[in-house]
Every structure is written in C-alpha cells, then in structure tokens.
Amino acid sequence: TVRFDATVGDVLPWSFVPTQLDVKVVPGETALSFFTVTNHSDKPLTGVATYNVYPPKAGLYFNKIQCFCFEEQRLLPGETVDMPVFFFVDPAIVD
C-alpha cells in the first residue's frame, strides 16, 4: 500500500490533496493516482511540486513514470484540476 500526503507552502494560496489517501499496488505493476489542486487566489499562479518518500529506503523502489511534479503547473484564479501520478513499485522491494 502506498499512502499519499500533501502540504503547500505558506506563500502559495493553493489547496493540494490526494484524491485517494491509500493505493494498493502490486510490485512491478503500474498504478495511477491523482491529486486535486485548487488556486484560491484571484490571480493566475504557477507552482512546482516536490516530493519525498518515507521511509527513505522505500524511495529506492518508488518509480514515477509520469508526474505533474516533473513540470511547473499554472492554475487560473479559482481553477481546480486533478493532477496525475503514474508510477510503479520495483518488485525488488520484496527481496
């Protein structure tokens, strides 16, 4: 099971939440998850996501294939979007 969490820096008036807190994955198989992001300001804003994996040892096995975190994201005032993360957990994690 992969558990997602999200926080936003104080200077960016966005909400950022995983649409599914937990995703059951089979090591070696791809999985897709989404984060819902809303710009609560009255201006277009650009942000970039950073991530970490905990425990750190698990990060060696978590592989993102496609992620909104690879690029800056621009949201219009009041806009809400679902942003995908396409990933897999390396089967070597079970060794």
DSSP file with accessible surface (Angstrom, degrees, kcal/mol):
  #  RESIDUE AA STRUCTURE BP1 BP2  ACC     N-H-->O    O-->H-N    N-H-->O    O-->H-N    TCO  KAPPA ALPHA  PHI   PSI    X-CA   Y-CA   Z-CA
    1    1 A T              0   0  107      0, 0.0     2,-0.5     0, 0.0    23,-0.2   0.000 360.0 360.0 360.0 131.4    0.0    0.0    0.0
    2    2 A V  E     -A   23   0A  25     21,-3.1    21,-2.8     2,-0.0     2,-0.5  -0.915 360.0-157.1-104.4 130.2    1.2    3.5   -0.9
    3    3 A R  E     -A   22   0A 163     -2,-0.5     2,-0.3    19,-0.2    19,-0.2  -0.935   7.0-152.7-110.1 130.4   -0.1    6.3    1.2
    4    4 A F        +     0   0   20     17,-3.0     2,-0.3    -2,-0.5    -2,-0.0  -0.762  14.7 177.1-103.4 148.6   -0.1    9.8   -0.2
    5    5 A D        -     0   0  133     -2,-0.3     2,-0.3    12,-0.1    12,-0.1  -0.925   7.6-162.3-140.0 161.6    0.2   13.1    1.7
    6    6 A A        +     0   0   22     -2,-0.3     2,-0.3    12,-0.1    10,-0.1  -0.986  10.5 175.3-152.4 140.1    0.3   16.7    0.6
    7    7 A T        -     0   0  123     -2,-0.3     2,-0.4     8,-0.1    -2,-0.0  -0.962  16.2-147.7-137.8 156.1    1.3   20.1    2.0
    8    8 A V        -     0   0   47     -2,-0.3     8,-0.0     6,-0.1    41,-0.0  -0.984  26.3-108.9-126.2 137.4    1.5   23.5    0.5
    9    9 A G    >   -     0   0   51     -2,-0.4     3,-1.5     1,-0.1     5,-0.3  -0.213  31.9-112.8 -60.6 153.2    3.9   26.3    1.4
   10   10 A D  T 3  S+     0   0  172      1,-0.3    -1,-0.1     3,-0.1    -2,-0.0   0.730 112.0  59.0 -61.5 -24.5    2.5   29.3    3.2
   11   11 A V  T 3  S+     0   0  143      1,-0.1    -1,-0.3     2,-0.0    -2,-0.1   0.610  92.7  73.5 -85.2 -10.0    3.1   31.6    0.3
   12   12 A L  S <  S-     0   0   44     -3,-1.5     2,-2.4     2,-0.1    -1,-0.1  -0.898  71.2-149.0-109.6 114.9    1.0   29.7   -2.2
   13   13 A P        +     0   0   58      0, 0.0    27,-2.9     0, 0.0     2,-0.4  -0.303  57.3 120.1 -80.5  58.6   -2.8   30.0   -1.8
   14   14 A W  E     -B   39   0B  28     -2,-2.4     2,-0.4    -5,-0.3    25,-0.2  -0.911  56.5-141.6-116.9 149.6   -3.5   26.6   -3.2
   15   15 A S  E     -B   38   0B  42     23,-2.1    23,-2.1    -2,-0.4     2,-0.4  -0.878  21.7-175.5-103.0 146.6   -5.1   23.5   -1.6
   16   16 A F  E     +B   37   0B  39     -2,-0.4    21,-0.2    21,-0.2   -10,-0.0  -0.919  10.8 160.0-149.2 107.3   -3.5   20.3   -2.7
   17   17 A V  E     -B   36   0B  78     19,-2.3    19,-3.2    -2,-0.4     2,-0.2  -0.990  40.8-112.6-136.3 143.8   -4.9   16.9   -1.6
   18   18 A P  E     -B   35   0B  27      0, 0.0    17,-0.3     0, 0.0     3,-0.2  -0.538  18.7-143.5 -70.3 138.7   -4.6   13.3   -2.8
   19   19 A T  S    S+     0   0   68     15,-2.9     2,-0.4     1,-0.3    16,-0.1   0.794  95.6  31.3 -72.9 -27.7   -7.9   12.0   -4.3
   20   20 A Q        -     0   0  100     14,-0.6    -1,-0.3     1,-0.1   -16,-0.2  -0.992  69.5-161.2-127.1 123.8   -7.1    8.6   -2.7
   21   21 A L  S    S+     0   0   88     -2,-0.4   -17,-3.0     1,-0.2     2,-0.4   0.919  81.5  31.7 -68.8 -42.0   -5.1    8.6    0.5
   22   22 A D  E     -A    3   0A  63    -19,-0.2     2,-0.4    -4,-0.1   -19,-0.2  -0.947  64.0-171.8-121.4 138.3   -4.1    4.9    0.1
   23   23 A V  E     -A    2   0A  13    -21,-2.8   -21,-3.1    -2,-0.4     2,-0.5  -0.991  18.8-140.2-128.7 120.9   -3.4    3.0   -3.1
   24   24 A K        -     0   0  179     -2,-0.4     2,-0.3   -23,-0.2    -2,-0.0  -0.699  29.1-175.1 -79.4 128.7   -2.9   -0.8   -3.1
   25   25 A V        -     0   0   29     -2,-0.5     5,-0.1     6,-0.1     6,-0.1  -0.924  26.3-139.0-126.6 150.3   -0.2   -1.7   -5.5
   26   26 A V    >   -     0   0   77     -2,-0.3     3,-2.6     4,-0.1    63,-0.3  -0.944  41.8-106.8-102.3 121.9    1.3   -4.9   -6.7
   27   27 A P  T 3  S+     0   0   51      0, 0.0    63,-0.2     0, 0.0     3,-0.1  -0.241 106.2  20.9 -51.3 131.6    5.1   -4.6   -7.0
   28   28 A G  T 3  S+     0   0   40     61,-3.1     2,-0.3     1,-0.3    62,-0.1   0.161 103.1 102.7  94.6 -17.8    6.1   -4.4  -10.7
   29   29 A E  S <  S-     0   0  120     -3,-2.6    60,-0.5    60,-0.2    -1,-0.3  -0.776  74.2-114.3 -98.5 145.8    2.6   -3.3  -11.9
   30   30 A T  E     - C   0  88B  82     -2,-0.3     2,-0.3    58,-0.1    58,-0.2  -0.383  31.2-169.3 -76.2 154.2    1.8    0.3  -12.8
   31   31 A A  E     - C   0  87B  16     56,-2.9    56,-2.6    -2,-0.1     2,-0.4  -0.963  10.7-146.5-140.9 156.0   -0.6    2.4  -10.8
   32   32 A L  E     + C   0  86B  85     -2,-0.3     2,-0.3    54,-0.2    54,-0.2  -0.990  19.8 169.5-128.4 132.2   -2.3    5.7  -11.3
   33   33 A S  E     - C   0  85B   0     52,-2.3    52,-2.7    -2,-0.4     2,-0.3  -0.931  16.1-146.4-136.2 162.2   -3.2    8.2   -8.6
   34   34 A F  E     - C   0  84B  70     -2,-0.3   -15,-2.9    50,-0.2   -14,-0.6  -0.939   5.2-153.5-131.7 152.5   -4.4   11.8   -8.6
   35   35 A F  E     -BC  18  83B  13     48,-2.3    48,-3.4    -2,-0.3     2,-0.5  -0.981  18.3-139.1-119.3 136.0   -4.0   15.0   -6.6
   36   36 A T  E     -BC  17  82B  35    -19,-3.2   -19,-2.3    -2,-0.4     2,-0.4  -0.866  23.7-172.6 -97.8 125.9   -6.8   17.7   -6.6
   37   37 A V  E     -BC  16  81B   0     44,-3.0    44,-2.5    -2,-0.5     2,-0.4  -0.963   7.1-172.6-124.4 134.5   -5.3   21.2   -6.7
   38   38 A T  E     -BC  15  80B  22    -23,-2.1   -23,-2.1    -2,-0.4     2,-0.7  -0.995  19.2-142.9-128.7 133.6   -7.2   24.5   -6.4
   39   39 A N  E     -B   14   0B   0     40,-2.5    39,-1.1    -2,-0.4   -25,-0.2  -0.848  16.0-174.2 -90.6 112.6   -5.9   28.0   -6.8
   40   40 A H        +     0   0  117    -27,-2.9   -26,-0.1    -2,-0.7    -1,-0.1   0.385  53.2  92.8 -90.9   5.3   -7.8   30.1   -4.1
   41   41 A S  S    S-     0   0   27    -28,-0.3    37,-0.8     2,-0.2     4,-0.1  -0.376  80.7-122.6 -93.1 175.8   -6.4   33.4   -5.3
   42   42 A D  S    S+     0   0  131     35,-0.2    -1,-0.1    -2,-0.1    -2,-0.0   0.163  91.3  69.3-100.7  17.6   -7.7   36.0   -7.7
   43   43 A K  S    S-     0   0  133     33,-0.1    -2,-0.2    32,-0.0     2,-0.2  -0.952  91.8-101.1-131.2 151.8   -4.6   35.7   -9.9
   44   44 A P        -     0   0   53      0, 0.0     2,-0.3     0, 0.0    32,-0.2  -0.531  47.3-169.4 -67.4 136.9   -3.1   33.1  -12.1
   45   45 A L  E     -E   75   0C  44     30,-2.5    30,-2.9    -2,-0.2     2,-0.4  -0.975  17.0-148.1-133.3 148.6   -0.3   31.3  -10.2
   46   46 A T  E     +E   74   0C  57     -2,-0.3     2,-0.3    28,-0.2    28,-0.2  -0.947  22.9 168.9-116.4 134.6    2.5   28.9  -11.1
   47   47 A G  E     -E   73   0C  11     26,-2.8    26,-3.6    -2,-0.4     2,-0.4  -0.918  22.0-146.2-138.1 163.8    3.8   26.3   -8.7
   48   48 A V        -     0   0   93     -2,-0.3     2,-0.3    24,-0.2    24,-0.1  -0.998  17.4-134.8-133.5 137.7    6.0   23.3   -8.8
   49   49 A A        -     0   0   26     22,-0.4     2,-0.3    -2,-0.4   -41,-0.0  -0.693  15.5-169.1 -92.0 142.8    5.7   20.2   -6.6
   50   50 A T        -     0   0  133     -2,-0.3     2,-0.3    20,-0.0    20,-0.0  -0.857  11.7-164.9-118.8 162.8    8.5   18.4   -4.9
   51   51 A Y        -     0   0  136     -2,-0.3     2,-0.3    18,-0.1   -45,-0.0  -0.951  14.1-168.3-144.0 161.5    8.1   15.1   -3.2
   52   52 A N        -     0   0  140     -2,-0.3     2,-0.4     2,-0.0    -2,-0.0  -0.966  17.2-136.1-144.8 161.5    9.8   12.7   -0.8
   53   53 A V        -     0   0   40     -2,-0.3     6,-0.3     3,-0.1     5,-0.1  -0.974  26.1-124.4-121.0 133.0    9.2    9.1    0.0
   54   54 A Y  S    S+     0   0  198     -2,-0.4    -2,-0.0     4,-0.1     0, 0.0  -0.991  92.4  37.3-128.7 135.8    9.1    7.7    3.5
   55   55 A P  S >> S-     0   0   72      0, 0.0     3,-1.5     0, 0.0     4,-0.8   0.573  88.9-135.9 -69.9 155.4   10.7    5.6    4.8
   56   56 A P  H >> S+     0   0   96      0, 0.0     3,-0.9     0, 0.0     4,-0.5   0.837 101.7  61.8 -52.9 -35.2   13.7    6.7    2.8
   57   57 A K  H >4 S+     0   0  149      1,-0.3     3,-1.2     2,-0.2     4,-0.3   0.877  98.3  57.7 -60.7 -33.7   14.6    3.1    1.9
   58   58 A A  H X> S+     0   0   26     -3,-1.5     3,-2.0     1,-0.3     4,-0.8   0.811  91.2  71.7 -67.3 -27.2   11.3    2.8    0.1
   59   59 A G  H << S+     0   0   30     -3,-0.9     3,-0.3    -4,-0.8    -1,-0.3   0.778  85.6  66.2 -60.0 -24.9   12.2    5.7   -2.1
   60   60 A L  T << S+     0   0  130     -3,-1.2    -1,-0.3    -4,-0.5    -2,-0.2   0.740 109.3  37.6 -66.0 -21.2   14.8    3.4   -3.9
   61   61 A Y  T <4 S+     0   0   53     -3,-2.0    29,-3.0    -4,-0.3     2,-0.7   0.488  91.7  96.3-110.4  -9.0   11.8    1.4   -5.2
   62   62 A F  E  <  -D   89   0B  31     -4,-0.8     2,-0.5    -3,-0.3    27,-0.2  -0.780  53.8-174.8 -89.6 116.5    9.2    4.1   -6.0
   63   63 A N  E     -D   88   0B  56     25,-2.8    25,-2.2    -2,-0.7     2,-0.5  -0.953  14.4-153.0-120.8 118.3    9.4    5.0   -9.7
   64   64 A K  E     +D   87   0B  39     -2,-0.5    23,-0.3    23,-0.2     3,-0.2  -0.775  13.4 178.7 -88.6 128.7    7.4    7.7  -11.3
   65   65 A I  E    S+     0   0B  80     21,-3.2     2,-0.4    -2,-0.5    22,-0.2   0.842  77.7   4.5 -91.3 -45.8    6.7    7.2  -15.0
   66   66 A Q  E    S+D   86   0B 124     20,-1.8    20,-3.5     3,-0.0    -1,-0.4  -0.993  75.5 165.8-143.0 134.1    4.7   10.4  -15.4
   67   67 A a  E >   -D   85   0B  12     -2,-0.4     3,-2.0    18,-0.2     4,-0.2  -0.987  44.5-134.0-153.4 139.5    4.1   13.1  -12.8
   68   68 A F  G >  S+     0   0   21     16,-1.4     3,-1.4    -2,-0.3   -19,-0.3   0.744 105.4  72.8 -60.1 -20.6    2.8   16.6  -12.6
   69   69 A a  G 3  S+     0   0   18      1,-0.3    -1,-0.3   -21,-0.1   -18,-0.1   0.598  79.0  74.1 -73.8  -7.4    5.8   17.2  -10.4
   70   70 A F  G <  S+     0   0  115     -3,-2.0     2,-0.3     2,-0.1    -1,-0.3   0.681 105.8  27.6 -75.5 -18.8    8.1   17.0  -13.5
   71   71 A E  S <  S-     0   0  139     -3,-1.4   -22,-0.4    -4,-0.2   -24,-0.1  -0.952  91.8 -89.5-140.1 159.9    7.0   20.5  -14.6
   72   72 A E        -     0   0  142     -2,-0.3     2,-0.4   -24,-0.1   -24,-0.2  -0.389  40.5-144.1 -64.6 147.6    5.7   23.8  -13.3
   73   73 A Q  E     -E   47   0C  49    -26,-3.6   -26,-2.8    -2,-0.1     2,-0.5  -0.971   8.1-158.4-119.9 131.5    1.9   23.9  -13.1
   74   74 A R  E     -E   46   0C 149     -2,-0.4     2,-0.4   -28,-0.2   -28,-0.2  -0.934   9.1-171.8-111.6 127.1   -0.1   27.1  -13.8
   75   75 A L  E     -E   45   0C   2    -30,-2.9   -30,-2.5    -2,-0.5     3,-0.1  -0.954  17.9-132.0-118.9 137.4   -3.6   27.5  -12.4
   76   76 A L    >   -     0   0   98     -2,-0.4     3,-2.3   -32,-0.2   -37,-0.3  -0.332  51.6 -66.4 -75.6 164.8   -6.0   30.3  -13.3
   77   77 A P  T 3  S-     0   0   60      0, 0.0   -35,-0.2     0, 0.0    -1,-0.2  -0.286 122.7  -0.4 -55.3 127.8   -7.9   32.1  -10.5
   78   78 A G  T 3  S+     0   0   51    -39,-1.1     2,-0.1   -37,-0.8   -38,-0.1   0.459  96.9 149.0  73.4   0.4  -10.3   29.7   -8.8
   79   79 A E    <   -     0   0   65     -3,-2.3   -40,-2.5   -41,-0.1     2,-0.4  -0.416  29.9-163.6 -73.2 141.9   -9.3   26.9  -11.0
   80   80 A T  E     +C   38   0B  78    -42,-0.2     2,-0.3    -2,-0.1   -42,-0.2  -0.992  13.6 172.8-122.9 132.0   -9.4   23.3   -9.8
   81   81 A V  E     -C   37   0B  38    -44,-2.5   -44,-3.0    -2,-0.4     2,-0.5  -0.965  31.0-129.5-136.5 154.0   -7.6   20.5  -11.6
   82   82 A D  E     -C   36   0B  97     -2,-0.3   -46,-0.2   -46,-0.2    -2,-0.0  -0.926  26.6-159.8-100.8 125.1   -6.8   16.8  -11.0
   83   83 A M  E     -C   35   0B   9    -48,-3.4   -48,-2.3    -2,-0.5     2,-0.2  -0.917  10.4-136.7-112.3 128.5   -3.1   16.1  -11.5
   84   84 A P  E     -C   34   0B  44      0, 0.0   -16,-1.4     0, 0.0     2,-0.4  -0.482  14.8-166.3 -89.7 152.6   -1.9   12.5  -12.2
   85   85 A V  E     -CD  33  67B   7    -52,-2.7   -52,-2.3   -18,-0.2     2,-0.5  -0.979   8.4-167.9-129.6 118.1    1.0   10.5  -10.9
   86   86 A F  E     +CD  32  66B  63    -20,-3.5   -21,-3.2    -2,-0.4   -20,-1.8  -0.942  29.5 144.1-107.5 121.6    1.7    7.3  -12.9
   87   87 A F  E     -CD  31  64B   0    -56,-2.6   -56,-2.9    -2,-0.5     2,-0.3  -0.890  34.8-150.9-149.2 172.1    4.1    5.1  -11.0
   88   88 A F  E     -CD  30  63B  58    -25,-2.2   -25,-2.8    -2,-0.3     2,-0.5  -0.977  20.4-127.1-147.5 157.8    5.2    1.6  -10.1
   89   89 A V  E     - D   0  62B  14    -60,-0.5   -61,-3.1   -63,-0.3   -27,-0.2  -0.942  36.6-114.8-105.3 123.8    7.0    0.0   -7.1
   90   90 A D    >   -     0   0   56    -29,-3.0     3,-2.1    -2,-0.5     4,-0.2  -0.315  17.2-132.3 -57.7 131.8   10.0   -2.0   -8.1
   91   91 A P  G >  S+     0   0   66      0, 0.0     3,-1.7     0, 0.0     4,-0.2   0.731  99.4  79.2 -62.9 -16.0    9.5   -5.7   -7.4
   92   92 A A  G >  S+     0   0   35      1,-0.3     3,-1.5     2,-0.2    -2,-0.1   0.678  72.0  82.8 -64.8 -12.5   12.9   -5.8   -5.8
   93   93 A I  G <  S+     0   0   66     -3,-2.1    -1,-0.3     1,-0.3    -3,-0.1   0.794  85.1  56.7 -62.0 -26.6   11.3   -4.2   -2.7
   94   94 A V  G <         0   0  107     -3,-1.7    -1,-0.3    -4,-0.2    -2,-0.2   0.587 360.0 360.0 -83.0  -8.2   10.1   -7.7   -1.6
   95   95 A D    <         0   0  166     -3,-1.5    -3,-0.0    -4,-0.2     0, 0.0  -0.446 360.0 360.0 -79.2 360.0   13.6   -9.1   -1.5
